[in-house]
Amino acid sequence: MGNLENALRELREQSKQAQLQVEKLDQAISVIESLNGSGASRNGNQPKRIISAASRRKMAQAQKARWAKIRKGPKPIAAAAKTTGSTHVKRTMSAAARRKIAAAQRARWAKLKAGKKK
């Protein structure tokens, strides 16, 4: 029985020494990481956060509500947008203007092609 108690005592002492050694190694690692600028080693051992299905549903509904609020927001008026200068107003072009631009571009291409043939 004495041998078992002595063996148990030795094992506990070795365990304490091993824990001290691990703590020293952790301190050395943290010092080196702080010098390197990457101090994320402690968070790497933590398990990933688990979120319940009900919580995920609530989060999704809240995000959808935020997007709906943004989409529903007031539309900027062209004159107001020009005075603020921070928002861009999308401009629309008439069909006639598009036809004029397309015709001008076709004329430019025709002129370029005619110049290459000579």
C-alpha positions in Angstrom: 0.0 0.0 0.0 2.9 2.3 0.7 4.3 1.8 -2.8 1.0 2.9 -4.3 0.9 6.0 -2.2 4.5 6.9 -3.1 3.8 6.3 -6.8 0.6 8.5 -6.6 2.6 11.3 -4.8 5.3 11.2 -7.5 2.7 11.3 -10.3 1.0 14.3 -8.7 4.4 16.0 -8.3 5.2 15.3 -11.9 1.8 16.6 -12.9 2.4 19.9 -11.1 5.8 20.3 -12.7 4.2 19.6 -16.2 1.5 22.2 -15.5 4.2 24.8 -14.5 6.1 23.9 -17.7 3.0 24.4 -19.8 2.3 27.8 -18.1 5.9 28.9 -18.8 5.5 27.8 -22.5 2.2 29.7 -22.7 3.9 32.8 -21.3 6.8 32.5 -23.8 4.3 32.1 -26.7 2.3 35.2 -25.6 5.5 37.3 -25.3 6.6 36.3 -28.8 3.1 36.9 -30.2 2.9 40.3 -28.6 6.3 41.2 -30.2 5.0 39.9 -33.6 1.7 41.7 -33.3 -0.6 38.7 -33.4 -2.3 38.2 -30.1 -5.1 35.8 -31.2 -3.7 32.6 -29.8 -5.9 32.6 -26.7 -9.1 32.9 -28.7 -8.1 30.1 -31.1 -8.8 27.5 -28.4 -12.3 28.6 -27.7 -15.1 26.6 -29.3 -17.3 28.1 -31.9 -20.4 29.9 -30.6 -23.6 27.9 -31.0 -26.8 29.8 -31.8 -30.2 28.2 -31.6 -32.5 27.9 -34.5 -34.9 30.3 -32.8 -32.2 32.9 -32.3 -31.1 32.6 -35.9 -34.7 33.1 -37.0 -35.0 36.2 -34.9 -31.7 37.5 -36.3 -32.9 36.9 -39.8 -36.2 38.7 -39.2 -34.4 41.7 -37.6 -32.0 41.9 -40.6 -35.0 41.7 -43.1 -36.7 44.5 -41.1 -33.6 46.6 -41.3 -33.3 46.2 -45.1 -37.1 46.9 -45.5 -36.6 50.1 -43.5 -33.7 51.2 -45.8 -35.7 50.4 -49.0 -38.8 52.2 -47.7 -36.8 55.3 -46.8 -37.5 58.7 -48.4 -36.4 59.0 -52.1 -34.0 61.8 -52.7 -35.3 64.7 -54.9 -33.0 65.8 -57.7 -32.8 69.4 -56.4 -32.2 68.3 -52.8 -29.5 65.9 -53.9 -27.7 68.7 -55.8 -27.7 70.9 -52.8 -26.3 68.2 -50.4 -23.7 66.9 -52.8 -23.3 63.6 -50.9 -26.0 61.5 -52.7 -26.0 60.6 -56.3 -29.2 60.7 -58.3 -29.6 58.2 -61.1 -30.4 60.0 -64.3 -32.6 58.5 -67.0 -32.2 59.0 -70.7 -35.0 59.3 -73.3 -35.2 56.9 -76.2 -34.6 59.7 -78.6 -31.4 60.7 -76.9 -30.2 57.1 -77.0 -30.9 56.9 -80.7 -28.9 60.1 -81.3 -26.0 58.8 -79.3 -26.1 55.4 -81.1 -26.2 57.1 -84.5 -23.2 59.4 -83.6 -21.3 56.3 -82.5 -22.1 54.5 -85.7 -20.9 57.5 -87.6 -17.6 57.5 -85.7 -17.0 53.8 -86.4 -17.8 54.3 -90.1 -15.3 57.2 -90.3 -12.7 55.1 -88.5 -13.3 52.1 -90.9 -13.2 54.4 -93.9 -9.8 55.7 -92.8 -8.4 52.2 -92.5 -9.5 51.2 -96.0 -7.5 54.1 -97.6 
